[in-house]
């Protein structure tokens, strides 16, 4: 009986390690999307001023 327990010890060790890694993988938060790196939307009107030359030529900034 002791021989069976000793032989099963590596199997149980690998099972516990694998379950721990799987649990950590499932519980972690998702990574932010790659396209959302440090850019900020300007949602407040007047947050960015138009240049004087663009206003004189009648151009507006694209969203």
C-alpha positions in Angstrom: 0.0 0.0 0.0 2.9 2.4 0.8 4.4 1.6 -2.6 1.2 2.6 -4.4 1.1 5.8 -2.5 4.7 6.6 -3.3 4.1 5.9 -7.0 1.0 8.1 -7.1 2.7 11.0 -5.4 4.2 12.5 -8.6 0.8 12.2 -10.4 -1.1 13.9 -7.6 1.6 16.6 -7.5 1.3 17.3 -11.3 -2.5 17.3 -11.0 -2.5 19.9 -8.2 0.0 22.1 -10.1 -2.0 21.9 -13.3 -5.2 22.8 -11.5 -3.6 25.7 -9.8 -2.3 27.1 -13.1 -5.7 26.6 -14.7 -7.5 28.4 -11.8 -5.1 31.3 -12.1 -5.6 31.4 -15.9 -9.4 31.5 -15.5 -9.5 34.1 -12.7 -7.2 36.7 -14.2 -8.6 39.9 -15.7 -8.6 40.3 -19.5 -5.9 42.4 -21.1 -6.9 45.8 -22.5 -7.3 45.8 -26.3 -4.2 46.6 -28.3 -5.8 49.6 -30.0 -6.5 51.3 -26.7 -3.0 52.4 -25.8 -2.9 55.8 -24.2 -5.3 57.6 -26.5 -8.0 59.6 -25.0 -11.3 60.6 -26.5 -12.1 64.3 -26.4 -15.8 64.3 -25.6 -16.1 67.7 -24.0 -17.0 70.5 -26.5 -14.1 72.9 -26.7 -11.6 70.4 -25.4 -9.3 71.1 -28.4 -9.1 74.4 -30.2 -9.0 74.7 -34.0 -6.1 76.5 -35.5 -6.7 80.0 -36.9 -5.7 78.9 -40.5 -8.3 76.0 -40.5 -11.0 78.4 -39.3 -10.1 81.0 -42.1 -10.3 78.3 -44.8 -13.5 76.9 -43.5 -12.1 73.5 -42.5 -13.0 71.6 -39.5 -11.2 68.8 -37.7 -12.3 65.3 -38.5 -13.5 63.2 -35.5 
